[in-house]
Amino acid sequence: MRSATARRPRSARARARLAAAASAVGALLLAVTVVWQSAAAGFTTTTPPLTATAGAATITLADDDAGSALFSVAGLKPGDSAGTRCITVRSTSSRPVDVQVFVEGISDRTLAGWLDVGVRVGTSGGFAGCTGFRSQAQVFSGRLTGFPTRWATGQPTWTAAAAGQARTYEVTLTLDPNTPTTAQGRTAAVTFVWEGRTS
């Protein structure tokens, strides 16, 4: 018996990070005071304090999987498809965000080396079903073991220019027809991560 499980993290794992190295959490307050004093008199005057406030941007991604697994199948035979699933990723960020996808934690590379993954980005459809999905671009097509595993090598998908923008991702999973018997009885699990960073 073979099984393959692809885990999607909860919305907290649909990570969003600031690209800047500096950490700017909360507000920065800067008070400026101007003093005038005459050399010939003992009077002093002060302007009212001037306050400058700088707030850090917020970048957040959310998805519609409600914490469910993207795939959870067992008993795959060589050539079998685990099906097609969709997931919608939405930005609620206060500034444009570049979104990439990569994977983490492949649990069994022997089986994963024979799992073919296809990812397309588009619109419509969602976790409840892919009905109406309209593809805009092919993001990835190949072995699961060849999928990028970090942001630096991640697959660029789209730039969310404003809060509320969303894209749907269609994911397919198939066990290669030439899978050898060494993959028999194994289970592969993996986490797909959609991450957003400011430009």
Rosetta blueprint (number, residue, H / E / L):
1 M L
2 R L
3 S E
4 A E
5 T E
6 A E
7 R E
8 R L
9 P L
10 R L
11 S L
12 A L
13 R L
14 A L
15 R L
16 A E
17 R E
18 L L
19 A L
20 A L
21 A L
22 A L
23 S L
24 A L
25 V L
26 G L
27 A E
28 L E
29 L E
30 L E
31 A E
32 V E
33 T L
34 V L
35 V E
36 W E
37 Q E
38 S L
39 A L
40 A L
41 A L
42 G L
43 F L
44 T E
45 T E
46 T E
47 T L
48 P L
49 P L
50 L E
51 T E
52 A E
53 T E
54 A E
55 G E
56 A L
57 A L
58 T L
59 I L
60 T L
61 L E
62 A E
63 D E
64 D L
65 D L
66 A L
67 G L
68 S L
69 A L
70 L L
71 F E
72 S E
73 V E
74 A E
75 G L
76 L L
77 K L
78 P L
79 G L
80 D L
81 S E
82 A E
83 G E
84 T E
85 R E
86 C E
87 I E
88 T E
89 V E
90 R E
91 S E
92 T L
93 S L
94 S L
95 R L
96 P L
97 V E
98 D E
99 V E
100 Q E
101 V E
102 F E
103 V E
104 E E
105 G L
106 I L
107 S L
108 D L
109 R H
110 T H
111 L H
112 A H
113 G L
114 W L
115 L E
116 D E
117 V E
118 G E
119 V E
120 R E
121 V E
122 G E
123 T E
124 S L
125 G L
126 G E
127 F L
128 A L
129 G E
130 C L
131 T L
132 G L
133 F L
134 R E
135 S E
136 Q E
137 A E
138 Q E
139 V E
140 F E
141 S E
142 G E
143 R E
144 L H
145 T H
146 G H
147 F L
148 P L
149 T L
150 R L
151 W H
152 A H
153 T H
154 G L
155 Q E
156 P E
157 T E
158 W E
159 T E
160 A E
161 A L
162 A L
163 A L
164 G L
165 Q L
166 A E
167 R E
168 T E
169 Y E
170 E E
171 V E
172 T E
173 L E
174 T E
175 L E
176 D L
177 P L
178 N L
179 T L
180 P L
181 T H
182 T H
183 A H
184 Q L
185 G L
186 R L
187 T E
188 A E
189 A E
190 V E
191 T E
192 F E
193 V E
194 W E
195 E E
196 G E
197 R E
198 T L
199 S L
